[in-house]
């Protein structure tokens, strides 16, 4: 799947609501065309609603619930509450003028995930960057941006990290290629601070940090960086995020996700143990 970028609202809530509506329609034995006719819409709109790719109107959902025979007040209230939540902008939308639509989608998914697994080649993962390192990366990507804009971009990246230290925050499992740790971003002081930060966060109970060392040569993820997001809702599939120069891929079909899960598992087997990670980081700090 390649998700359409959202305008506002909770990406995951929208997907959950869409999945519930699809299940109810199928249980009733109705085609999308019939559901669309009932709410004065096209079959393609029903398809987009069920995939969580569009916003929801309360009246449309009410009419569909009636068509699907959902008459229980409690069940209807629960689903209609999901409409409100799906249409409520997340905190990241105040940065909407800075973010491309395809990345807004990712931030919404990341905010709702309870497990985030990521492999990075070029840079330290954004969720583990210091503000000084992040500022250097932002300046590299947006060389003509005014300082105030860079400040906002860095602030948003730091705000994304807040969930990691909150109660019931997500589990982050990051594999970083040794090349990213040896690439001098911003000079010695910035890199020293960044490496020390990685040593500290690696001790947190919800963060696992591994390094793919040079000595392994070729490995399972030669294709490049990617992330896998898993959600607490059992009826939501994992989502693979692959960033490109001017866009991103979002994959959630089992046949598309499985190769990335296999590659990630192999990366974790071949990469350093927690003790080995601390050893590599310590060696790099001594080299600076």
N, C-alpha and C positions, 0 to 999 in steps of 0.2 A: 504494500500500500504506500502511496505517496500522499500524505495528508495535506488537504488544503489548509492554508494558514488561517487561523481564527481571527476574528475582529476583536472580540472581548470575551471574557468569561473563562471558566475553568475547563481546560481541554479534556481532562479526564472525566469530569462530571458530564460533559457533553457526550463523550464516548459511551459512558455507562448508561445514560438515559437512552441513547440511540439503540444500544444493545437490548435494553429492556423492551423498547417499543417493537423491535424486530422479533424478539421472542414471543411477545403477546400476539403479534400479527400472525406469526407462523402457527401458534397454538390454535388460533381461530380458523386457520386454513385459508386466509385471504391473500390475494396477490397484491403487490405494491400498487398496481394500477387501480384496484378497487379502493385501497386506502387513500390514494391521492385524490380520487374522484370525491371521496367523502369530505375532504377538507378543501375542495376546490383548488387542487394543486396537481402537478404532474407526477408521474411515476418516478422520474429522476429526482424530484425533491424529496420524496419518501426515502429513496435510496441514500441521498446525502444526509438526511436526518438520522437514519439508522446507522450510518457510519460516523456520526458525530462531526460532520464537516460543515454544518451550518448552525446558526442560532435557532432557538425554539420560541415560538409564540405560545403563550399559555392557552389561548383559545384552540389552536391546532391540536395541542396535546390533549386537552379536555375532550375534544371531539373524537380523537383517535381512541382514547380510553373507553369512551362510550361505545364506539364501534366494536372494540375488542372485548366488550362485556365486563370491563373492570368497573364494578359498581360499589365495591366496598369503600367506605369513606376513608378509612385509615390508609389503604393501599393507594387510593387516588391522591390523598394529601402528600404521601411520601414521594410519589412520582412528580407531583406538581412543585414540591419543594426543590426537587432536583432541577426543575426548569429555572427557578430563581437562582440557584447556585451556579448553574451553567451559564447564566447571563450576567453574573456578577464579575466585574473586572478584577483580575489579580493585581497584587502590588506592583508587578513588573510593567503594567500598562502605562504607568506614569513615565516610563522610559520609551514609550512607543515611537517617539520621533527619532530615536537613535537606533532602533532595532529593525532589521529586515523582518518581514512577515514570517519567513521560514525559520528564523531563530526564535521569534516569539512563541512559536509552537513548541520548540524544544524547552524553553524555560517553563512553560506551563506543565509539560510532562514531567520535567525534573522536579518541580515543586511538589508533585503528587506521588512520585515514586518512593518506594520504601527500600529498594535496592538499586544502586547505581554502579554498574561495572564499566570501566573505561580503559582504553589503551591509547596512549599518546606517544607520538614520535618526535614532533617538532618542538613542543613547549611542555612545561609543567601543566597538568590539567587545571582549568580555570578555577575549580573548586578548591584547589590547594595552593593557589598563587598568593604571594604577599602583595600588598598594595603597590609597592615600588616596582616589583616585577611586572605586575599587571599594567602599570602605567607605561612601562617601557614597551610592552607588547602592543598596547593601544596606540601609542605614538608611532610605532612601526606600521600598524595597519591603517592609521588615519593621520598621515603626516601633515596634512593641511588643516586639521581640526583645531579650533581655538582651545585654549587651556581649560575654559569652563566646560566645554563638551567632554574633554578627556577626563576631567574630574567626575562628571556624571557617569561616564562609562565605567570608571574604576569603582565608583560608589555602588553601582548596580552589581558588579562582579563580587564585591565584598558582601553585599546583601544576599546574594545567592548562597553564600557560604554559611549564613546564619543558622540554617536548619541543621547543619552538621553537629552543632554543639547544643542543640535544644533536646529536651526530653522527648523520647520517641522519634528522634531524627532518623534520617535514612542511613542505611549501611552503605558505605562507599568502599569499593574494591578497585584500586587503581594499579595498573601496570604501566610503568614509564620506561620507555626505551632509554638506555644509557646515553644515547646521543643527545637527548633533550637536556640531560643533567650536565653534560659537558659543553653545551653550546653557551658561550658567554653572553648572556642577555643583560645589558645595562651596566656592565662593569663588575669588578671584583666584589665591591661592598654589597651590591644588590644580589649577586649570586650567593655570596656567603650567607646573607640573611635568608634567602630562599631555601637553601639547603638545610640551614638550621631549623627553619620552620617545618620542613618535611620530616626531619628527625622528631620534632615535637608532636606533630599531628599523628605520626605513625604509632604513637603510644595510646591514642584514644581507642576505646573499646569498639567503636563502630567503624573504624577506618583500618583497612588492610592496604598496605603499600608494598608493592614489589617492583623490582627493577629487572628489565630484560637486558642482561649484560652482553657486551660485544662478543665475548668468548663463545657464545652459542651460534654465532654466524646466522645462517638462515633460520627462520622460524615460521610459526603457523599464521602470522598476521602480516606477511610481507606486503599485503595490499594497502596498508596504512591504518590510520587512527579510526576508531569507532567507539560507540558507547551502547550499552544494553540497559534498558530501564525496565524494572519489574514493579508491579503495583500491588497494593494489599488486596484489591478486589480480585477474587479468584476467577471471575468471568472475563477479566481483561488479559489479553495476551501480552507477552513481552514486546517491547518496541526497540528496534535497532535504529540508531541515529548515525548517519555517515555524512559528515560535513564536506562540502565541495567549495570551490572558490567563490561561486556566486549562487549558492543554494545548498540544499541538503536533501538526503533521502531518508524517509521514515518507513521502515519495514515492519510489518506485524504478522504476515502470513507465516505459518509454521515452516513451510519449505524454504522461506527466505531467512528466517531467524535462526534455524538450526545450524547452518554452517558457521554463523558468527558465534553461537554458543560453544560449538566445538572448538573453534579457533581460540576463544577466550579461555576455555578449560586447558587447552594445550599450553597457552601462554603462561598460565598460572603454575602449571607443572614445571615448565622450563625456566621460569624466572626465580629470583632470589627468595629465600625464606625471609621472615621478618628479621632474623639475626643477620642474614646476608645483606639485606637492604641497609640496615644501620651501618654495616661495615663499609659498603660502597659509599654511602653518604659521608661517613667519617673520613674515608680516604680522599674524597673529592674536596672536602673542607680543608684538609691539610695541604692539598695541592694549590689552593688559591693563595 
